[in-house]
């Protein structure tokens, strides 16, 4: 779920996933897996994403607002 919310944010703000992947030092493939919720995003990495995008982690909270096992989905 978090990846989908991030993907929506990127789309709405005209930000390319390639750019975000480069800023985070990961492959575009890995970024794609995260944005389609095929790879989990742990809380620490979510904070890195938020730092790069200049937003609060609250922007991408799921409906329950809970992290399961240190991961947000």
PDB file of N, CA, C and O in Angstrom:
ATOM      1  N   UNK A   1       0.820  -1.198   0.000  1.00  0.00           N
ATOM      2  CA  UNK A   1       0.000   0.000   0.000  1.00  0.00           C
ATOM      3  C   UNK A   1       0.864   1.263   0.000  1.00  0.00           C
ATOM      4  O   UNK A   1       0.577   2.209  -0.733  1.00  0.00           O
ATOM      5  N   UNK A   2       1.916   1.282   0.815  1.00  0.00           N
ATOM      6  CA  UNK A   2       2.770   2.466   0.883  1.00  0.00           C
ATOM      7  C   UNK A   2       3.382   2.775  -0.479  1.00  0.00           C
ATOM      8  O   UNK A   2       3.427   3.932  -0.897  1.00  0.00           O
ATOM      9  N   UNK A   3       3.855   1.736  -1.173  1.00  0.00           N
ATOM     10  CA  UNK A   3       4.451   1.937  -2.493  1.00  0.00           C
ATOM     11  C   UNK A   3       3.478   2.562  -3.470  1.00  0.00           C
ATOM     12  O   UNK A   3       3.848   3.424  -4.268  1.00  0.00           O
ATOM     13  N   UNK A   4       2.239   2.127  -3.405  1.00  0.00           N
ATOM     14  CA  UNK A   4       1.211   2.669  -4.293  1.00  0.00           C
ATOM     15  C   UNK A   4       0.947   4.137  -3.972  1.00  0.00           C
ATOM     16  O   UNK A   4       0.748   4.946  -4.879  1.00  0.00           O
ATOM     17  N   UNK A   5       0.944   4.480  -2.694  1.00  0.00           N
ATOM     18  CA  UNK A   5       0.755   5.883  -2.296  1.00  0.00           C
ATOM     19  C   UNK A   5       1.920   6.747  -2.769  1.00  0.00           C
ATOM     20  O   UNK A   5       1.721   7.877  -3.214  1.00  0.00           O
ATOM     21  N   UNK A   6       3.134   6.212  -2.672  1.00  0.00           N
ATOM     22  CA  UNK A   6       4.309   6.951  -3.145  1.00  0.00           C
ATOM     23  C   UNK A   6       4.225   7.124  -4.659  1.00  0.00           C
ATOM     24  O   UNK A   6       4.502   8.205  -5.177  1.00  0.00           O
ATOM     25  N   UNK A   7       3.847   6.072  -5.362  1.00  0.00           N
ATOM     26  CA  UNK A   7       3.709   6.134  -6.815  1.00  0.00           C
ATOM     27  C   UNK A   7       2.697   7.201  -7.221  1.00  0.00           C
ATOM     28  O   UNK A   7       2.941   7.974  -8.147  1.00  0.00           O
ATOM     29  N   UNK A   8       1.577   7.239  -6.537  1.00  0.00           N
ATOM     30  CA  UNK A   8       0.549   8.247  -6.811  1.00  0.00           C
ATOM     31  C   UNK A   8       1.102   9.653  -6.574  1.00  0.00           C
ATOM     32  O   UNK A   8       0.861  10.557  -7.374  1.00  0.00           O
ATOM     33  N   UNK A   9       1.839   9.840  -5.482  1.00  0.00           N
ATOM     34  CA  UNK A   9       2.444  11.132  -5.170  1.00  0.00           C
ATOM     35  C   UNK A   9       3.401  11.555  -6.289  1.00  0.00           C
ATOM     36  O   UNK A   9       3.378  12.704  -6.732  1.00  0.00           O
ATOM     37  N   UNK A  10       4.236  10.624  -6.738  1.00  0.00           N
ATOM     38  CA  UNK A  10       5.183  10.936  -7.808  1.00  0.00           C
ATOM     39  C   UNK A  10       4.445  11.379  -9.066  1.00  0.00           C
ATOM     40  O   UNK A  10       4.792  12.390  -9.677  1.00  0.00           O
ATOM     41  N   UNK A  11       3.429  10.616  -9.446  1.00  0.00           N
ATOM     42  CA  UNK A  11       2.635  10.937 -10.639  1.00  0.00           C
ATOM     43  C   UNK A  11       2.009  12.320 -10.527  1.00  0.00           C
ATOM     44  O   UNK A  11       2.095  13.127 -11.452  1.00  0.00           O
ATOM     45  N   UNK A  12       1.379  12.588  -9.387  1.00  0.00           N
ATOM     46  CA  UNK A  12       0.682  13.865  -9.194  1.00  0.00           C
ATOM     47  C   UNK A  12       1.625  15.056  -9.180  1.00  0.00           C
ATOM     48  O   UNK A  12       1.211  16.183  -9.451  1.00  0.00           O
ATOM     49  N   UNK A  13       2.894  14.811  -8.865  1.00  0.00           N
ATOM     50  CA  UNK A  13       3.865  15.899  -8.769  1.00  0.00           C
ATOM     51  C   UNK A  13       4.877  15.899  -9.909  1.00  0.00           C
ATOM     52  O   UNK A  13       5.859  16.639  -9.870  1.00  0.00           O
ATOM     53  N   UNK A  14       4.639  15.073 -10.918  1.00  0.00           N
ATOM     54  CA  UNK A  14       5.507  15.053 -12.094  1.00  0.00           C
ATOM     55  C   UNK A  14       6.925  14.590 -11.815  1.00  0.00           C
ATOM     56  O   UNK A  14       7.865  15.034 -12.474  1.00  0.00           O
ATOM     57  N   UNK A  15       7.088  13.704 -10.845  1.00  0.00           N
ATOM     58  CA  UNK A  15       8.408  13.198 -10.471  1.00  0.00           C
ATOM     59  C   UNK A  15       8.577  11.804 -11.062  1.00  0.00           C
ATOM     60  O   UNK A  15       7.701  10.953 -10.913  1.00  0.00           O
ATOM     61  N   UNK A  16       9.692  11.572 -11.725  1.00  0.00           N
ATOM     62  CA  UNK A  16       9.969  10.276 -12.344  1.00  0.00           C
ATOM     63  C   UNK A  16      10.559   9.310 -11.314  1.00  0.00           C
ATOM     64  O   UNK A  16      11.376   9.696 -10.478  1.00  0.00           O
ATOM     65  N   UNK A  17      10.131   8.053 -11.391  1.00  0.00           N
ATOM     66  CA  UNK A  17      10.668   7.064 -10.463  1.00  0.00           C
ATOM     67  C   UNK A  17      12.165   6.872 -10.682  1.00  0.00           C
ATOM     68  O   UNK A  17      12.887   6.544  -9.741  1.00  0.00           O
ATOM     69  N   UNK A  18      12.640   7.071 -11.902  1.00  0.00           N
ATOM     70  CA  UNK A  18      14.077   6.966 -12.181  1.00  0.00           C
ATOM     71  C   UNK A  18      14.853   7.995 -11.362  1.00  0.00           C
ATOM     72  O   UNK A  18      15.894   7.684 -10.783  1.00  0.00           O
ATOM     73  N   UNK A  19      14.335   9.223 -11.321  1.00  0.00           N
ATOM     74  CA  UNK A  19      14.991  10.277 -10.550  1.00  0.00           C
ATOM     75  C   UNK A  19      15.042   9.898  -9.072  1.00  0.00           C
ATOM     76  O   UNK A  19      16.080  10.039  -8.426  1.00  0.00           O
ATOM     77  N   UNK A  20      13.922   9.418  -8.541  1.00  0.00           N
ATOM     78  CA  UNK A  20      13.879   9.042  -7.130  1.00  0.00           C
ATOM     79  C   UNK A  20      14.854   7.905  -6.853  1.00  0.00           C
ATOM     80  O   UNK A  20      15.562   7.930  -5.846  1.00  0.00           O
ATOM     81  N   UNK A  21      14.900   6.920  -7.726  1.00  0.00           N
ATOM     82  CA  UNK A  21      15.832   5.801  -7.561  1.00  0.00           C
ATOM     83  C   UNK A  21      17.273   6.304  -7.530  1.00  0.00           C
ATOM     84  O   UNK A  21      18.068   5.866  -6.698  1.00  0.00           O
ATOM     85  N   UNK A  22      17.609   7.218  -8.430  1.00  0.00           N
ATOM     86  CA  UNK A  22      18.964   7.777  -8.465  1.00  0.00           C
ATOM     87  C   UNK A  22      19.286   8.510  -7.170  1.00  0.00           C
ATOM     88  O   UNK A  22      20.383   8.364  -6.631  1.00  0.00           O
ATOM     89  N   UNK A  23      18.344   9.292  -6.671  1.00  0.00           N
ATOM     90  CA  UNK A  23      18.558  10.040  -5.435  1.00  0.00           C
ATOM     91  C   UNK A  23      18.760   9.109  -4.243  1.00  0.00           C
ATOM     92  O   UNK A  23      19.489   9.435  -3.307  1.00  0.00           O
ATOM     93  N   UNK A  24      18.111   7.954  -4.286  1.00  0.00           N
ATOM     94  CA  UNK A  24      18.189   6.992  -3.183  1.00  0.00           C
ATOM     95  C   UNK A  24      19.330   5.994  -3.348  1.00  0.00           C
ATOM     96  O   UNK A  24      19.622   5.225  -2.432  1.00  0.00           O
ATOM     97  N   UNK A  25      19.972   6.003  -4.511  1.00  0.00           N
ATOM     98  CA  UNK A  25      21.088   5.093  -4.753  1.00  0.00           C
ATOM     99  C   UNK A  25      20.664   3.644  -4.961  1.00  0.00           C
ATOM    100  O   UNK A  25      21.394   2.721  -4.600  1.00  0.00           O
ATOM    101  N   UNK A  26      19.482   3.448  -5.546  1.00  0.00           N
ATOM    102  CA  UNK A  26      19.006   2.098  -5.833  1.00  0.00           C
ATOM    103  C   UNK A  26      18.686   1.989  -7.317  1.00  0.00           C
ATOM    104  O   UNK A  26      18.589   2.997  -8.017  1.00  0.00           O
ATOM    105  N   UNK A  27      18.525   0.763  -7.787  1.00  0.00           N
ATOM    106  CA  UNK A  27      18.206   0.570  -9.203  1.00  0.00           C
ATOM    107  C   UNK A  27      16.761   0.977  -9.483  1.00  0.00           C
ATOM    108  O   UNK A  27      15.907   0.984  -8.597  1.00  0.00           O
ATOM    109  N   UNK A  28      16.527   1.310 -10.731  1.00  0.00           N
ATOM    110  CA  UNK A  28      15.160   1.651 -11.132  1.00  0.00           C
ATOM    111  C   UNK A  28      14.248   0.428 -10.996  1.00  0.00           C
ATOM    112  O   UNK A  28      13.061   0.560 -10.698  1.00  0.00           O
ATOM    113  N   UNK A  29      14.811  -0.754 -11.217  1.00  0.00           N
ATOM    114  CA  UNK A  29      14.038  -1.990 -11.055  1.00  0.00           C
ATOM    115  C   UNK A  29      13.583  -2.151  -9.611  1.00  0.00           C
ATOM    116  O   UNK A  29      12.419  -2.461  -9.354  1.00  0.00           O
ATOM    117  N   UNK A  30      14.496  -1.943  -8.671  1.00  0.00           N
ATOM    118  CA  UNK A  30      14.148  -2.046  -7.242  1.00  0.00           C
ATOM    119  C   UNK A  30      13.085  -1.008  -6.888  1.00  0.00           C
ATOM    120  O   UNK A  30      12.141  -1.306  -6.157  1.00  0.00           O
ATOM    121  N   UNK A  31      13.240   0.210  -7.408  1.00  0.00           N
ATOM    122  CA  UNK A  31      12.265   1.262  -7.140  1.00  0.00           C
ATOM    123  C   UNK A  31      10.901   0.852  -7.670  1.00  0.00           C
ATOM    124  O   UNK A  31       9.888   1.048  -6.998  1.00  0.00           O
ATOM    125  N   UNK A  32      10.867   0.288  -8.861  1.00  0.00           N
ATOM    126  CA  UNK A  32       9.614  -0.158  -9.460  1.00  0.00           C
ATOM    127  C   UNK A  32       8.945  -1.227  -8.603  1.00  0.00           C
ATOM    128  O   UNK A  32       7.730  -1.193  -8.407  1.00  0.00           O
ATOM    129  N   UNK A  33       9.723  -2.168  -8.095  1.00  0.00           N
ATOM    130  CA  UNK A  33       9.171  -3.213  -7.228  1.00  0.00           C
ATOM    131  C   UNK A  33       8.555  -2.611  -5.967  1.00  0.00           C
ATOM    132  O   UNK A  33       7.501  -3.054  -5.510  1.00  0.00           O
ATOM    133  N   UNK A  34       9.212  -1.610  -5.418  1.00  0.00           N
ATOM    134  CA  UNK A  34       8.682  -0.956  -4.218  1.00  0.00           C
ATOM    135  C   UNK A  34       7.386  -0.206  -4.526  1.00  0.00           C
ATOM    136  O   UNK A  34       6.432  -0.260  -3.751  1.00  0.00           O
ATOM    137  N   UNK A  35       7.359   0.488  -5.652  1.00  0.00           N
ATOM    138  CA  UNK A  35       6.197   1.309  -5.990  1.00  0.00           C
ATOM    139  C   UNK A  35       4.978   0.485  -6.383  1.00  0.00           C
ATOM    140  O   UNK A  35       3.850   0.975  -6.332  1.00  0.00           O
ATOM    141  N   UNK A  36       5.203  -0.756  -6.772  1.00  0.00           N
ATOM    142  CA  UNK A  36       4.085  -1.635  -7.112  1.00  0.00           C
ATOM    143  C   UNK A  36       3.775  -2.604  -5.973  1.00  0.00           C
ATOM    144  O   UNK A  36       3.019  -3.560  -6.145  1.00  0.00           O
ATOM    145  N   UNK A  37       4.366  -2.347  -4.816  1.00  0.00           N
ATOM    146  CA  UNK A  37       4.167  -3.164  -3.607  1.00  0.00           C
ATOM    147  C   UNK A  37       4.589  -4.614  -3.789  1.00  0.00           C
ATOM    148  O   UNK A  37       4.050  -5.508  -3.136  1.00  0.00           O
ATOM    149  N   UNK A  38       5.554  -4.850  -4.677  1.00  0.00           N
ATOM    150  CA  UNK A  38       6.112  -6.193  -4.848  1.00  0.00           C
ATOM    151  C   UNK A  38       7.366  -6.371  -4.005  1.00  0.00           C
ATOM    152  O   UNK A  38       7.891  -7.477  -3.885  1.00  0.00           O
ATOM    153  N   UNK A  39       7.841  -5.278  -3.421  1.00  0.00           N
ATOM    154  CA  UNK A  39       8.949  -5.303  -2.471  1.00  0.00           C
ATOM    155  C   UNK A  39       8.543  -4.406  -1.308  1.00  0.00           C
ATOM    156  O   UNK A  39       7.981  -3.328  -1.500  1.00  0.00           O
ATOM    157  N   UNK A  40       8.832  -4.867  -0.119  1.00  0.00           N
ATOM    158  CA  UNK A  40       8.453  -4.099   1.069  1.00  0.00           C
ATOM    159  C   UNK A  40       9.376  -2.906   1.269  1.00  0.00           C
ATOM    160  O   UNK A  40      10.549  -2.937   0.898  1.00  0.00           O
ATOM    161  N   UNK A  41       8.828  -1.870   1.854  1.00  0.00           N
ATOM    162  CA  UNK A  41       9.584  -0.665   2.195  1.00  0.00           C
ATOM    163  C   UNK A  41       9.644  -0.606   3.711  1.00  0.00           C
ATOM    164  O   UNK A  41       8.614  -0.464   4.371  1.00  0.00           O
ATOM    165  N   UNK A  42      10.853  -0.715   4.271  1.00  0.00           N
ATOM    166  CA  UNK A  42      10.924  -0.635   5.728  1.00  0.00           C
ATOM    167  C   UNK A  42      10.834   0.824   6.161  1.00  0.00           C
ATOM    168  O   UNK A  42      10.998   1.739   5.354  1.00  0.00           O
ATOM    169  N   UNK A  43      10.573   1.019   7.438  1.00  0.00           N
ATOM    170  CA  UNK A  43      10.337   2.368   7.963  1.00  0.00           C
ATOM    171  C   UNK A  43      11.540   3.277   7.730  1.00  0.00           C
ATOM    172  O   UNK A  43      11.375   4.446   7.381  1.00  0.00           O
ATOM    173  N   UNK A  44      12.744   2.751   7.919  1.00  0.00           N
ATOM    174  CA  UNK A  44      13.948   3.563   7.730  1.00  0.00           C
ATOM    175  C   UNK A  44      14.068   4.041   6.284  1.00  0.00           C
ATOM    176  O   UNK A  44      14.419   5.195   6.038  1.00  0.00           O
ATOM    177  N   UNK A  45      13.778   3.156   5.328  1.00  0.00           N
ATOM    178  CA  UNK A  45      13.865   3.545   3.926  1.00  0.00           C
ATOM    179  C   UNK A  45      12.760   4.525   3.565  1.00  0.00           C
ATOM    180  O   UNK A  45      12.963   5.419   2.743  1.00  0.00           O
ATOM    181  N   UNK A  46      11.599   4.363   4.174  1.00  0.00           N
ATOM    182  CA  UNK A  46      10.508   5.316   3.948  1.00  0.00           C
ATOM    183  C   UNK A  46      10.942   6.720   4.362  1.00  0.00           C
ATOM    184  O   UNK A  46      10.636   7.697   3.677  1.00  0.00           O
ATOM    185  N   UNK A  47      11.652   6.816   5.481  1.00  0.00           N
ATOM    186  CA  UNK A  47      12.133   8.127   5.926  1.00  0.00           C
ATOM    187  C   UNK A  47      13.117   8.720   4.918  1.00  0.00           C
ATOM    188  O   UNK A  47      13.122   9.932   4.702  1.00  0.00           O
ATOM    189  N   UNK A  48      13.953   7.877   4.298  1.00  0.00           N
ATOM    190  CA  UNK A  48      14.877   8.366   3.266  1.00  0.00           C
ATOM    191  C   UNK A  48      14.099   8.905   2.068  1.00  0.00           C
ATOM    192  O   UNK A  48      14.425   9.960   1.525  1.00  0.00           O
ATOM    193  N   UNK A  49      13.068   8.166   1.666  1.00  0.00           N
ATOM    194  CA  UNK A  49      12.229   8.609   0.549  1.00  0.00           C
ATOM    195  C   UNK A  49      11.605   9.965   0.875  1.00  0.00           C
ATOM    196  O   UNK A  49      11.602  10.874   0.044  1.00  0.00           O
ATOM    197  N   UNK A  50      11.082  10.087   2.080  1.00  0.00           N
ATOM    198  CA  UNK A  50      10.446  11.340   2.497  1.00  0.00           C
ATOM    199  C   UNK A  50      11.440  12.490   2.523  1.00  0.00           C
ATOM    200  O   UNK A  50      11.107  13.608   2.131  1.00  0.00           O
ATOM    201  N   UNK A  51      12.669  12.223   2.986  1.00  0.00           N
ATOM    202  CA  UNK A  51      13.702  13.260   2.995  1.00  0.00           C
ATOM    203  C   UNK A  51      13.978  13.757   1.580  1.00  0.00           C
ATOM    204  O   UNK A  51      14.063  14.963   1.346  1.00  0.00           O
ATOM    205  N   UNK A  52      14.118  12.828   0.640  1.00  0.00           N
ATOM    206  CA  UNK A  52      14.397  13.199  -0.752  1.00  0.00           C
ATOM    207  C   UNK A  52      13.243  14.007  -1.337  1.00  0.00           C
ATOM    208  O   UNK A  52      13.461  14.982  -2.056  1.00  0.00           O
ATOM    209  N   UNK A  53      12.016  13.596  -1.023  1.00  0.00           N
ATOM    210  CA  UNK A  53      10.839  14.269  -1.581  1.00  0.00           C
ATOM    211  C   UNK A  53      10.437  15.515  -0.800  1.00  0.00           C
ATOM    212  O   UNK A  53       9.615  16.305  -1.266  1.00  0.00           O
ATOM    213  N   UNK A  54      11.015  15.692   0.386  1.00  0.00           N
ATOM    214  CA  UNK A  54      10.696  16.871   1.192  1.00  0.00           C
ATOM    215  C   UNK A  54       9.304  16.835   1.792  1.00  0.00           C
ATOM    216  O   UNK A  54       8.647  17.868   1.914  1.00  0.00           O
ATOM    217  N   UNK A  55       8.847  15.631   2.172  1.00  0.00           N
ATOM    218  CA  UNK A  55       7.521  15.483   2.769  1.00  0.00           C
ATOM    219  C   UNK A  55       7.617  14.700   4.075  1.00  0.00           C
ATOM    220  O   UNK A  55       8.636  14.072   4.363  1.00  0.00           O
ATOM    221  N   UNK A  56       6.556  14.749   4.848  1.00  0.00           N
ATOM    222  CA  UNK A  56       6.458  13.992   6.090  1.00  0.00           C
ATOM    223  C   UNK A  56       6.105  12.545   5.781  1.00  0.00           C
ATOM    224  O   UNK A  56       5.455  12.258   4.776  1.00  0.00           O
ATOM    225  N   UNK A  57       6.534  11.641   6.645  1.00  0.00           N
ATOM    226  CA  UNK A  57       6.170  10.231   6.460  1.00  0.00           C
ATOM    227  C   UNK A  57       4.664  10.027   6.586  1.00  0.00           C
ATOM    228  O   UNK A  57       4.132   9.029   6.100  1.00  0.00           O
ATOM    229  N   UNK A  58       3.982  10.955   7.227  1.00  0.00           N
ATOM    230  CA  UNK A  58       2.517  10.881   7.347  1.00  0.00           C
ATOM    231  C   UNK A  58       1.850  10.890   5.967  1.00  0.00           C
ATOM    232  O   UNK A  58       0.747  10.370   5.801  1.00  0.00           O
ATOM    233  N   UNK A  59       2.521  11.478   4.993  1.00  0.00           N
ATOM    234  CA  UNK A  59       1.993  11.552   3.635  1.00  0.00           C
ATOM    235  C   UNK A  59       1.704  10.166   3.070  1.00  0.00           C
ATOM    236  O   UNK A  59       0.784   9.998   2.269  1.00  0.00           O
ATOM    237  N   UNK A  60       2.488   9.176   3.486  1.00  0.00           N
ATOM    238  CA  UNK A  60       2.396   7.839   2.904  1.00  0.00           C
ATOM    239  C   UNK A  60       1.937   6.766   3.882  1.00  0.00           C
ATOM    240  O   UNK A  60       2.181   5.581   3.653  1.00  0.00           O
ATOM    241  N   UNK A  61       1.288   7.151   4.949  1.00  0.00           N
ATOM    242  CA  UNK A  61       0.792   6.154   5.908  1.00  0.00           C
ATOM    243  C   UNK A  61      -0.351   5.367   5.297  1.00  0.00           C
ATOM    244  O   UNK A  61      -1.158   5.899   4.535  1.00  0.00           O
ATOM    245  N   UNK A  62      -0.405   4.091   5.643  1.00  0.00           N
ATOM    246  CA  UNK A  62      -1.539   3.294   5.177  1.00  0.00           C
ATOM    247  C   UNK A  62      -2.755   3.605   6.039  1.00  0.00           C
ATOM    248  O   UNK A  62      -2.674   4.414   6.964  1.00  0.00           O
ATOM    249  N   UNK A  63      -3.860   2.978   5.744  1.00  0.00           N
ATOM    250  CA  UNK A  63      -5.110   3.286   6.445  1.00  0.00           C
ATOM    251  C   UNK A  63      -5.006   3.086   7.953  1.00  0.00           C
ATOM    252  O   UNK A  63      -5.574   3.860   8.724  1.00  0.00           O
ATOM    253  N   UNK A  64      -4.288   2.057   8.372  1.00  0.00           N
ATOM    254  CA  UNK A  64      -4.171   1.778   9.803  1.00  0.00           C
ATOM    255  C   UNK A  64      -3.064   2.593  10.443  1.00  0.00           C
ATOM    256  O   UNK A  64      -3.046   2.776  11.660  1.00  0.00           O
ATOM    257  N   UNK A  65      -2.136   3.087   9.622  1.00  0.00           N
ATOM    258  CA  UNK A  65      -1.021   3.859  10.149  1.00  0.00           C
ATOM    259  C   UNK A  65      -0.017   3.008  10.890  1.00  0.00           C
ATOM    260  O   UNK A  65       0.820   3.534  11.624  1.00  0.00           O
ATOM    261  N   UNK A  66      -0.086   1.693  10.710  1.00  0.00           N
ATOM    262  CA  UNK A  66       0.794   0.798  11.449  1.00  0.00           C
ATOM    263  C   UNK A  66       1.867   0.214  10.549  1.00  0.00           C
ATOM    264  O   UNK A  66       1.658   0.001   9.354  1.00  0.00           O
ATOM    265  N   UNK A  67       3.009  -0.038  11.145  1.00  0.00           N
ATOM    266  CA  UNK A  67       4.070  -0.761  10.465  1.00  0.00           C
ATOM    267  C   UNK A  67       4.054  -2.186  10.995  1.00  0.00           C
ATOM    268  O   UNK A  67       4.093  -2.409  12.205  1.00  0.00           O
ATOM    269  N   UNK A  68       3.999  -3.131  10.095  1.00  0.00           N
ATOM    270  CA  UNK A  68       3.964  -4.534  10.503  1.00  0.00           C
ATOM    271  C   UNK A  68       5.369  -5.104  10.418  1.00  0.00           C
ATOM    272  O   UNK A  68       5.948  -5.169   9.333  1.00  0.00           O
ATOM    273  N   UNK A  69       5.920  -5.515  11.543  1.00  0.00           N
ATOM    274  CA  UNK A  69       7.252  -6.102  11.543  1.00  0.00           C
ATOM    275  C   UNK A  69       8.309  -5.156  11.028  1.00  0.00           C
ATOM    276  O   UNK A  69       9.300  -5.591  10.442  1.00  0.00           O
ATOM    277  N   UNK A  70       8.112  -3.864  11.238  1.00  0.00           N
ATOM    278  CA  UNK A  70       9.071  -2.876  10.764  1.00  0.00           C
ATOM    279  C   UNK A  70       8.883  -2.497   9.306  1.00  0.00           C
ATOM    280  O   UNK A  70       9.651  -1.702   8.765  1.00  0.00           O
ATOM    281  N   UNK A  71       7.870  -3.058   8.671  1.00  0.00           N
ATOM    282  CA  UNK A  71       7.615  -2.759   7.267  1.00  0.00           C
ATOM    283  C   UNK A  71       6.253  -2.123   7.099  1.00  0.00           C
ATOM    284  O   UNK A  71       5.325  -2.397   7.859  1.00  0.00           O
ATOM    285  N   UNK A  72       6.146  -1.283   6.112  1.00  0.00           N
ATOM    286  CA  UNK A  72       4.867  -0.664   5.777  1.00  0.00           C
ATOM    287  C   UNK A  72       4.398  -1.261   4.472  1.00  0.00           C
ATOM    288  O   UNK A  72       5.153  -1.317   3.501  1.00  0.00           O
ATOM    289  N   UNK A  73       3.154  -1.707   4.443  1.00  0.00           N
ATOM    290  CA  UNK A  73       2.647  -2.219   3.179  1.00  0.00           C
ATOM    291  C   UNK A  73       1.279  -1.663   2.879  1.00  0.00           C
ATOM    292  O   UNK A  73       0.694  -1.989   1.846  1.00  0.00           O
TER     293      UNK A  73
END
